[in-house]
Amino acid sequence: MPVGWPTFEEVDMSNTQRVVEIAESDLPLHCPLPGDKVWCSHPRVFLAVEEKGEAHCPYCGTLYKLKGWTGRPRHGH
């Protein structure tokens, strides 16, 4: 294991099932987020939060909510 990587025992998965509010500047959204304590706990997965204003991570269950979502899908980049 590379130096500085946490061991499995050191990774605190107690933050599963959390709710995270994100801004448009955070897009494209992926979980885990950069700087997360659990950044190495599961593979990076990109989430389409723009379609419904929220998205769940299929690995850890984190719910991401898009700030200011109006109920209409956002398109474009």
Phi, psi and omega per residue, in radians:
M1 nan 2.335 -3.135
P2 -1.040 2.614 3.122
V3 -1.061 2.365 3.112
G4 1.634 -0.232 3.101
W5 -1.370 2.396 3.106
P6 -1.244 2.614 3.038
T7 -1.344 2.897 3.118
F8 -0.978 -0.687 -3.120
E9 -1.168 -0.483 -3.107
E10 -1.442 -0.318 -3.125
V11 -1.331 2.071 -3.112
D12 -1.573 1.877 -3.134
M13 -1.586 0.242 -3.128
S14 -1.213 -0.189 3.133
N15 -1.559 0.201 3.074
T16 -1.191 2.762 -3.114
Q17 1.098 0.475 3.105
R18 -1.538 2.911 3.090
V19 -2.035 2.250 -3.118
V20 -2.190 2.204 3.084
E21 -1.646 2.273 -3.111
I22 -2.135 2.776 3.112
A23 -1.831 2.881 3.091
E24 -1.002 -0.529 3.132
S25 -1.173 -0.259 3.108
D26 -1.494 -0.097 -3.103
L27 -1.423 2.592 -0.035
P28 -1.215 2.498 -3.060
L29 -1.533 2.364 3.000
H30 -2.457 2.681 3.108
C31 -2.132 2.400 -0.072
P32 -1.222 2.717 3.110
L33 -1.319 2.688 3.066
P34 -1.015 2.366 3.118
G35 1.499 -0.117 3.090
D36 -1.078 2.543 3.094
K37 -1.061 -0.521 -3.101
V38 -1.826 0.564 -3.052
W39 -0.994 -0.405 -3.113
C40 -1.928 0.277 -3.053
S41 -1.425 -0.389 3.078
H42 -2.723 2.860 -3.140
P43 -1.063 2.620 3.076
R44 -1.181 2.292 3.117
V45 -2.273 2.306 3.114
F46 -1.525 2.403 -3.046
L47 -2.094 2.321 -3.116
A48 -1.550 1.273 -3.108
V49 -1.281 -0.338 -3.105
E50 -1.190 -0.447 -3.055
E51 -1.248 -0.737 -3.068
K52 -2.155 -0.010 -3.133
G53 1.505 -0.100 3.081
E54 -2.762 2.787 3.125
A55 -2.744 2.521 3.076
H56 -1.748 2.448 3.000
C57 -1.327 2.230 -3.127
P58 -1.243 -0.275 -3.120
Y59 -1.575 -0.871 -3.034
C60 -1.950 -0.150 3.093
G61 1.451 0.043 3.118
T62 -1.037 2.357 3.080
L63 -1.738 2.121 3.089
Y64 -1.805 2.298 3.118
K65 -2.104 2.340 -3.127
L66 -1.495 2.092 3.130
K67 -1.065 2.386 3.052
G68 1.279 0.276 -3.139
W69 -1.164 2.294 -3.019
T70 -1.693 -0.050 -3.103
G71 1.696 -0.042 3.096
R72 -1.970 2.355 3.124
P73 -1.016 2.505 3.079
R74 -1.760 2.404 -3.136
H75 -2.195 2.777 -3.137
G76 1.667 3.132 -3.091
H77 -2.198 nan nan
